[in-house]
């Protein structure tokens, strides 16, 4: 089985779009796109705090054609315990969601495959056929770039290059308090 087929099958045959109240074939929604996989649950306070930020981030990404709005999708994987909590939680989500009825073995497989040790957890997987993981720390990427100015570009740079860019940005900022190099 190719990586693409295996990747798509991990989500089940269909995804749900709460914003349009429609069911979409997984392959139609995700093939050829960079995919962000969001593990979260309604019962989790940090998740409920992060989700509105992710919604704003997602909408910024989707409205900007220069950022490749059509070349990525986000999929919510629910770790909710009840269907009513799931339905309440997804009501404002503008992205695709795995169905609450997704078999638990697929849900567990996704959680294990993407090293979900805590939530919220956002994984970014590349659009190429090999479906390699770009990052398992997308939540930090969203926090660092809440307006989605260069999210995917930042993730594709090496960690060392990213650290260097962050250091240079900090050094370029005017400082309110400057250290004196002379003794007075």
N, C-alpha and C positions, 0 to 999 in steps of 0.2 A: 504494500500500500504506500502511495507517495505521501510525503509530509503534508502536502496541501489537503489531500483527501482525509488523512488522519486528523489534521487540525480542524477541519470543518466538522467532522463527525463527532468531535469532542463536545460540541454544543447542541447535539441533537439535530433533527432534520429541519426544525423551524425555530425562528426567533419571534418575539413579540415586540411590536412597536407601540408603547403606551401613548405616544403623542398623536398617532393616527389610528389607534385601536385596530391595528391590522397584524396579521400573521405573515411573515416573510420567510421564504426558503433561505436557509442558512447560507448556501452557496451563492445565491443571488446577492445577499447582503454583504458578504465578506470576501469573496474571491477577488484577488488582486489588490486588496487594500491592507494598509497597515492597520492592525487591530489593537485597540486598548481593551484590556479585560479588567473589569472592575469588580472585585470581591468585596461585598459589603452586606450589612443587615440593618433592618429598622431598629432592632433592640440595642444596637451599639451606639452609645453617645458620640464617640469620635467620628463614626461614620456619618451620623446625622449632621455633624458640624462640617465635615468635609464635602459631603454631597452637593450642597448649594454652590460651593466654590467650583466644584467639578462641572456643574451645570453651566455656570457662567463661562468657564474655560472652554467647554465643548461648543457652546454657542459662538464664542469668538473664533474658534478654529473653523467651524462650519460656514461662517459668513464670509470668510476671507479666502477667495479663490487662489490668491498668491501663496497661501500656506498649504495648498493642496486639499481644500475642503472636501473634494469628492474622493480623495485617495486614502481616506482613513475612516474607520468606524469604531465606536465604543460599544462593548457588550457588557451588560450587568449580569453578574452571576450571584444569585441570591443565596445567602446563608441564613435566611429567615426561617423561623420555626413554624409559622402558620401562614396560610394563604391570605388571610385578612391583613396581616402585617405586611406581607409582600405587596398586596394590591395597594395598600395605603402608601407604602414607600415609593413605588414606581410611578405613582400618579403624576408627578411633575418631571419625570425623567424624559429627556428628549431623544434618547438613544435606544438601541436595541437591547432586549433583555432575554435571557434564557427563560423559558416558561417555568413556573413554579412546579409544574408536574414533571420537570426534567428528572429522570431516574437518579436516585441518590448516588448510584455508582458512578454516573457521569460527572455529577457535581463533585464527588470525592476525587475522581480522577483529575479533574481540572485543578482543584485545590492542591493536590499533591504535585502535579506536573509543574505548576507555577509557584511552588514553594510558599503557599499561603500559610504563614505562621501567625499572623495577626491581621486584623482588619481595622481601617480600610486598607486595601491592597490593590494597587494598579500596576498591571503588567503591560508592556508594549511589545508587540510581536511584529517583525518586518513583513512587508508585502510580497517578498519573493517566495518562490515555490518551496524553499527550504524552511521557511517559517521560524527563523532563529529569533531568540529573545533579544530585544534591544535593551530593555531594562526591566527589572523586577521592582524598581523603586520609582514608579511613575508618580506616586503621591508627592514625593519630594520635588519632582520636576514640576508638578502643577503648582506647588507652594512657591517655588522659585520663579515661575513664569506664569502668574495667574491670568494674564491677559493673552496668553498663547502667542506671544510675539515671535518666539523662535524655539518652541518646545521640541519639535522633532529634530531640528538642526542641532540643538544643544545635546540631545540624547545620543545623536549619532557621532558626536565627537568623543574621543577617548577620555576617560576619567582624568588623566593627567592634563590633557589639553583643556578640559573644562575647568579644572582647579586653577590652572594658570590664567585663563580668561577671567574667572571670578576674582582672583587676586589683583589682576590689572585693573578691573573695574573698581574695586575697593580703593586702590591706590589713586585712581584718577578722581575720585569724589573729593570735593572740597571738605576739609575737616573744620568743625567748629572749634575744636581745641587742638592747637598745634604744639608739639613739643619743641622746646627751645634747644638749639644746639650750642648755644653760648652760655657761659656762666655769668650771672649778673649779680 
